[in-house]
Amino acid sequence: MACSVSAEVVIDEYGCKTRLTQMLIPDWPNANYQGYSIVSFNINEDGEISKSIIKESKCAMERDKNGIIVFETCPFFKKVSFAASKYLKYKKPINKEGLPCSIENHKYKYNFSLYNIEIKNNDFLLREEYEAMMYDSK
């Protein structure tokens, strides 16, 4: 079980810029699902976050006929993502003139994967794919 997060530079539409300096990997929820959650929050002038809300929580269910993961809304990642987001810290944001600024409604994504750590473009490894891969390797 893994949750992936990545350091990120954040620049809003007004040129206010900051960088993630601290994060906490969330606990694994009490569920046997994979998926992701998106937390939205403001980054204040001191680099602290405020007004956190969960915007989305989705479970990876299957692949469609084109091989794309199909997601369904699920509640499993909300609580652990919200709790972990409280520990996100950013460098004090500055604008193009070097003055303090703040960023509103920044979105941060947590991926929850049972089988692979690095998730790119929502390409989760589904349970039956993992089991087939393990069976083929024996």
Phi, psi and omega in degrees: 000134181214151172236127181254139174221157179222146176297144185215149170261136182242127175228123179272179185293347179261002179089009176286127189231142176207177180219141176295129180242341181210138174209158177243129176287128182294154170297156175283133180293162179280065181202156181254049181237157172249159177161210182208166172221154177237126178251136177247142181198169173262145172254114184281171181302334180270002180088356176280159177255157178211165178056046179288136173216150175276121180270330187200145173215117186230144176253138175283121187253317184192179173253144175279183184295343177264004179084009180271137179296134175261127180250147173232146178300134178211157185267355196297331186261355185298305187297313183290326178290317179298316179297316181293326182297336179295343181260001176291135177226144180235154172298149180304121182293143174226153178267186183298335179271000180083014180267151178300146178209177177225159182239128181257146173056042175286141180250136180233132184252132172251127175258139178237111184234134177279336193237335178220144187279315185268107179259124177237133177055039178057030182266079179283154172267116182283158183306312182293330176291318178296314180298319179295320180295318179292321179294317180294333183278354181269000000 
